[in-house]
Amino acid sequence: MSDNKKHSPIIIAMTGASGAPYALRLIQRLAKKEIQLHLLISDAARVVLEQESNFKLTSNLDEMAKDIAGFTGVDAKYLTCWGNKDWMSPVASGSADMQDMVVVPCSMGSLARIATGASSNLIERAADVMLKERKNLILVPRETPLSEIHLGHMYNLSKMGVRIIPAMPGFYHEPKSIDDLVDFMVDRIMDHLGVNDGTNIRWGV
């Protein structure tokens, strides 16, 4: 890493909303900073990933990490994939002392279950741990229009300290490509993770 302080491991969860490129780009940029990533990918996210990125994941977790590393061009040693029922995973316990989790993209179903503490799978349990331990939980919802139910859950989560970063890319940086729009959102996520890889876009800079 270019800086002296090594960032603690980060949990990245992908759920079944549109926006798989955001997650892949976030994984790429964080892994290139040599940050250890714990990846949680729902069954619905796998479908979206294939639809939006033409990337079909294997069911073998070790091979999955290698596939994602190859697809994003990073070293697989920074990626660990966990199954959605792997309750022995370190992300399932507050004693593992994870500091940051990002759910990107975050479906409205996942958001609702996180907001109500359902913990029916490892993604929801990991998010519940972040809430109870008062750690940094970031949700990147992607839905439109938003119902009163969606807005209510986001409001309640925000009151709990969750950072809600909707997938709403701006245009003031004059994007020339889809990648520019993806990076705009990833920049905002990385800002709230306290990670700067030197490419983050800044207003007025």
QUITA-V104210 format. One record per backbone hydrogen bond with DSSP energy under -0.5 kcal/mol. CO is the residue of the C=O (numbers start at 1). NH is the residue of the N-H. If there is no record, write none. Layout:
co=[CO | CO]
nh=[NH | NH]
This chain:
co=[4 | 9 | 9 | 10 | 11 | 12 | 13 | 14 | 19 | 19 | 20 | 21 | 22 | 23 | 24 | 25 | 26 | 27 | 28 | 29 | 30 | 30 | 31 | 36 | 37 | 37 | 38 | 39 | 40 | 42 | 43 | 44 | 45 | 46 | 47 | 48 | 49 | 49 | 50 | 55 | 60 | 61 | 62 | 63 | 64 | 65 | 66 | 67 | 68 | 69 | 69 | 75 | 76 | 78 | 80 | 82 | 83 | 84 | 85 | 86 | 89 | 90 | 93 | 94 | 99 | 100 | 101 | 102 | 102 | 103 | 105 | 105 | 106 | 107 | 108 | 109 | 110 | 111 | 112 | 113 | 114 | 121 | 122 | 123 | 124 | 125 | 126 | 127 | 128 | 129 | 130 | 131 | 135 | 136 | 136 | 137 | 138 | 139 | 139 | 140 | 140 | 141 | 147 | 148 | 149 | 150 | 151 | 152 | 153 | 154 | 155 | 156 | 157 | 157 | 158 | 162 | 163 | 163 | 164 | 166 | 171 | 177 | 178 | 179 | 180 | 181 | 182 | 183 | 184 | 185 | 186 | 187 | 188 | 189 | 190 | 190 | 190 | 191 | 202]
nh=[6 | 99 | 100 | 38 | 102 | 40 | 104 | 42 | 22 | 23 | 24 | 25 | 26 | 27 | 28 | 29 | 30 | 31 | 32 | 33 | 33 | 35 | 34 | 10 | 39 | 80 | 12 | 82 | 14 | 46 | 47 | 48 | 49 | 50 | 51 | 52 | 53 | 55 | 54 | 57 | 64 | 65 | 66 | 67 | 68 | 69 | 70 | 71 | 72 | 73 | 74 | 78 | 79 | 37 | 39 | 41 | 86 | 122 | 87 | 89 | 92 | 93 | 96 | 97 | 136 | 11 | 138 | 13 | 104 | 140 | 15 | 107 | 142 | 111 | 112 | 113 | 114 | 115 | 116 | 118 | 117 | 125 | 126 | 127 | 128 | 129 | 130 | 131 | 132 | 133 | 135 | 134 | 137 | 101 | 138 | 163 | 103 | 141 | 165 | 105 | 106 | 167 | 151 | 152 | 153 | 154 | 155 | 156 | 157 | 158 | 159 | 160 | 160 | 162 | 161 | 164 | 139 | 165 | 166 | 168 | 174 | 181 | 182 | 183 | 184 | 185 | 186 | 187 | 188 | 189 | 190 | 191 | 192 | 193 | 193 | 194 | 195 | 194 | 205]
